[in-house]
């Protein structure tokens, strides 16, 4: 799974590729941003002072520090696109990796409103600008081709604001029973569910029931690892800087998956293992850390994690077709995943036949992933975040969730789902794309990337 956050920061100038940035006002703003970013914390703080935000200064600086530690210095490499509301730039970090940065501009003031960072280099717009209807026709044709080629099974939704412009469903939710995927078929969202955990933590922060600097032991004094209890903070769990590892591995593969039904059922697969590094000194993908977050939510709320999310996120947002259900294959409205992988956490076997993922993955998901939802519900979810229905925007900032320019994906055996918001067009519009698939990754993520390239050609006049 990957989370591609939008960081509402501001940076500064330093190293530049030849003619990488245009001499337009947007180009100048971006140059100032990158210069500040490279120059260090004092320059970044000065930049923030010139760009007002609802987020407190200390939080903006703390987020900058984490970005700086993670990315290092940035060198502009090439301009991808520029329009009235955004500029997309490829940069190179200190390690030599190329990163995509989308800069979004405030319509009412001359400043950068947000920055989206994507570890993947963006696809160029697939041709010259064209009418929105023509771009949507090309999207539909692309999805149909992928489905006919056996590369995609699932549903795709494209929206402009709250308006759903097109949604299509392809393939089968249950191949043996010949039950087709439909618009209201529920798919496993994979690690997109980690964002539900982030929202739940943000809600508890907002209610004054926890602080991100609190240690794990303040809420889970019985947690088996003393270092985790005494040193790991909630912020480090969120940022995957705790040193806690994954629960996918040989221990999990040897256990009957229908026995894994609560968060505590996941603990034996990682809680007794040594930390991968001293807390706060590195960053490593951590499903185990998100189990710990879920247990903290349970301890504070007095409810199971599943009940908490159902009531405080799904019901509050209006997500009527979302749940942490059981992976049994008996519900005709819940897609069965089909995989070429021999087991959880293993890579696909070249040339292998697809088979159901029932029995490969835990029967019930967790605070680290695997809720079931529909494309329409995920659109409702990001809209609820944007409107502050679940938590105040300033609190969302604390857990690095930015619905105006979000990119989140989740994937496992027979599971792949992607949400992207704030996709800029060749006109005034920005789009949201939700792709959900019951095939292995990158069936949804790869398709979403291609759709993004087509939509960036659209000449919609709608803001």
KEKOLMAR-599284 format. One record per residue (C-alpha): x, y, z; residue in three letters. Coordinates in steps of 0.25 Angstrom, whole numbers, plus 5000, padded with zeros to 4 digits. Layout:
# KEKOLMAR-599284
XYZALA ...
//
This chain:
# KEKOLMAR-599284
500050005000UNK 500550144998UNK 500050275003UNK 500350394995UNK 500050515004UNK 499850655000UNK 500750745009UNK 500250885011UNK 501650945012UNK 502551045006UNK 503951025001UNK 505251104995UNK 506251114983UNK 507551044981UNK 507950944970UNK 507250944957UNK 507250864944UNK 507450944932UNK 506151024929UNK 505350924937UNK 504451034943UNK 503651134934UNK 503851284936UNK 502351294939UNK 501751344953UNK 501451194956UNK 502951154953UNK 503451274962UNK 502651224973UNK 503151084972UNK 504551134971UNK 504351204984UNK 503751084990UNK 504850994986UNK 505951094990UNK 505351095004UNK 505250945005UNK 506750925001UNK 507251045010UNK 506750985023UNK 505851005035UNK 506051155037UNK 505851185022UNK 504551095022UNK 504051165035UNK 504251295028UNK 503551245016UNK 502351195024UNK 502251335031UNK 501951395017UNK 500951285013UNK 499851295024UNK 499151155027UNK 498151105037UNK 499151005042UNK 499951055054UNK 501451095050UNK 502050985059UNK 501250875052UNK 501650925038UNK 503150925042UNK 503050795049UNK 502450735036UNK 503550805028UNK 504550735037UNK 503950595034UNK 503950625019UNK 505350675019UNK 505850555027UNK 505150465017UNK 505450535004UNK 506650615006UNK 507050724996UNK 506250744983UNK 506750774969UNK 505750814958UNK 505850724946UNK 504750754936UNK 503350824935UNK 502250724933UNK 501050824931UNK 500550954936UNK 499151014936UNK 498251114943UNK 498251034956UNK 499450954957UNK 500950924952UNK 501450784952UNK 502950764953UNK 503950644953UNK 505050664964UNK 506250584968UNK 506550564982UNK 507950544989UNK 507850394986UNK 507650414971UNK 506250364971UNK 505250444963UNK 503950494970UNK 502750564964UNK 502250684971UNK 500950754968UNK 500850894973UNK 499350944974UNK 499151094975UNK 498051174982UNK 497051234973UNK 496851364982UNK 498351394986UNK 499751384980UNK 500251264987UNK 500451114987UNK 499251054994UNK 499750914994UNK 500850814989UNK 500550674986UNK 501750574986UNK 501750444978UNK 502850344978UNK 502550304963UNK 502850394952UNK 501550444945UNK 501150404931UNK 501150514921UNK 499750554916UNK 499350454906UNK 499250564894UNK 498750704892UNK 497650764900UNK 496250724896UNK 494750734901UNK 494450664914UNK 493450574907UNK 494550524898UNK 495450504909UNK 494450424916UNK 494150344904UNK 495650304903UNK 495650264918UNK 494450174915UNK 495150114903UNK 496350084911UNK 495650014923UNK 494849934913UNK 496249894906UNK 496849854919UNK 495649774923UNK 495549694910UNK 497049664911UNK 496849604925UNK 497649714932UNK 496549774939UNK 495349734947UNK 494649834956UNK 494049974955UNK 494450114952UNK 493850244956UNK 494250384951UNK 493650514958UNK 493750664956UNK 493550714970UNK 492250644975UNK 491750614961UNK 492050464956UNK 492350484941UNK 492550334938UNK 492550204945UNK 492750064939UNK 492849924945UNK 493549804938UNK 493849654940UNK 493249564951UNK 493149584966UNK 492949424966UNK 493549354954UNK 492949214958UNK 491549274960UNK 491649364948UNK 491249484957UNK 491749614950UNK 492349734957UNK 491449844958UNK 491449994962UNK 491049954976UNK 491949834978UNK 492849844990UNK 494349824988UNK 495449804998UNK 496149944999UNK 497449885005UNK 498249985012UNK 497350105008UNK 496750065022UNK 498050115028UNK 497450255025UNK 496150215034UNK 497150185045UNK 497850325043UNK 496450395043UNK 496050315056UNK 497350365063UNK 497150505058UNK 495750505064UNK 496250455078UNK 497350565077UNK 496250665074UNK 495450615086UNK 496650635095UNK 496750485098UNK 498150465093UNK 499350545088UNK 500250505076UNK 501450515085UNK 500850415095UNK 501650275097UNK 500950145094UNK 501150105108UNK 500150215113UNK 499050135106UNK 499549995105UNK 500349965118UNK 500249815115UNK 500949825101UNK 501949715101UNK 503149805096UNK 503749895106UNK 504449985096UNK 503150005089UNK 502350035102UNK 503450135107UNK 503950205094UNK 503050195082UNK 502050305080UNK 500750305073UNK 501350405063UNK 502450305060UNK 501350195058UNK 500650285048UNK 501950315041UNK 502450175041UNK 503650215049UNK 503450125061UNK 504350005057UNK 503149915057UNK 503049825045UNK 502049745037UNK 501149635041UNK 501149575027UNK 502149455028UNK 502349305031UNK 501649315044UNK 500349365037UNK 500449265026UNK 500449155036UNK 499149195043UNK 497749165038UNK 497249305033UNK 495849285038UNK 496349295053UNK 496849435051UNK 495649525054UNK 496049635064UNK 497249725065UNK 497849645076UNK 497849525067UNK 498949595059UNK 499949615071UNK 500649485071UNK 501149505057UNK 501949625060UNK 501949675074UNK 502949585080UNK 503949615069UNK 505149705071UNK 504949855065UNK 505549875052UNK 506250005056UNK 506250095068UNK 504950175069UNK 505050305061UNK 506350275054UNK 505850215041UNK 504550185033UNK 504050055029UNK 502650005024UNK 501949955036UNK 500549885036UNK 500949845051UNK 500949985055UNK 499550015050UNK 499049895058UNK 499649965070UNK 498950095066UNK 497650015065UNK 497849955079UNK 498050095085UNK 496750135078UNK 496050015085UNK 496650045098UNK 496250195098UNK 494850175092UNK 494450055099UNK 493949995086UNK 494449895076UNK 495249965065UNK 494249915055UNK 493049975063UNK 493750105065UNK 494050125050UNK 492650085046UNK 491950185055UNK 492950295055UNK 493450295040UNK 492550205031UNK 491250255037UNK 491650395040UNK 492150415026UNK 490950345019UNK 491650225014UNK 490550125014UNK 491250015007UNK 492550005015UNK 492849905026UNK 493949825032UNK 493249695027UNK 493749545027UNK 494449495015UNK 493649365012UNK 493249374998UNK 491749365002UNK 491249504999UNK 490849524985UNK 491149674986UNK 492549664992UNK 493549634981UNK 494449514983UNK 495949544980UNK 496649464969UNK 498149444970UNK 499349384964UNK 500049384978UNK 500249254985UNK 500149324999UNK 500049455007UNK 501249545005UNK 501749464994UNK 502049504979UNK 501149464968UNK 501649334961UNK 501949364946UNK 500949284937UNK 500149234949UNK 498649224948UNK 497749324956UNK 497049264968UNK 496249324980UNK 496949384991UNK 496049325001UNK 496849255011UNK 498149335007UNK 497749455015UNK 497149475029UNK 495649455029UNK 495449595035UNK 496349725032UNK 496949815042UNK 497349955045UNK 498449925035UNK 497549895024UNK 496449815017UNK 495149885019UNK 494049865008UNK 493449985001UNK 492950034988UNK 493550134978UNK 492350224981UNK 492550214996UNK 494050254995UNK 493650374987UNK 492750404999UNK 493850385008UNK 494850485002UNK 493650585001UNK 493350565016UNK 494850595019UNK 494850715010UNK 493550775017UNK 494150745031UNK 492950655034UNK 493950555041UNK 494950645047UNK 495350785045UNK 496350815034UNK 497450865043UNK 497350735051UNK 497450655038UNK 498750735035UNK 499350675048UNK 499250535042UNK 499650565028UNK 498250545021UNK 497950645010UNK 496650615003UNK 496850724993UNK 498050654987UNK 498050514992UNK 498650394986UNK 498450264993UNK 498550114989UNK 498449984995UNK 498849844990UNK 499049704993UNK 498749564987UNK 497449584979UNK 497349734984UNK 497649864978UNK 496949994980UNK 497350144977UNK 496750284981UNK 497350404974UNK 496750544976UNK 497150684971UNK 497650624957UNK 497750754949UNK 497150764935UNK 497650854923UNK 496450944927UNK 495950994941UNK 495450854946UNK 496050764956UNK 495650614956UNK 495550504966UNK 495750364961UNK 495450234969UNK 495850104963UNK 495549974970UNK 495949834966UNK 495849684970UNK 497149654963UNK 498649664968UNK 499349794968UNK 499649874960UNK 498249854953UNK 497649974959UNK 498850064961UNK 499350044947UNK 498050074941UNK 497850194950UNK 499150254945UNK 498750244931UNK 497350304933UNK 498050424940UNK 498850444928UNK 497650444919UNK 496850544929UNK 497950644929UNK 497650664914UNK 496150704917UNK 495850854914UNK 494650854924UNK 494251004928UNK 493650954941UNK 494450994953UNK 
//
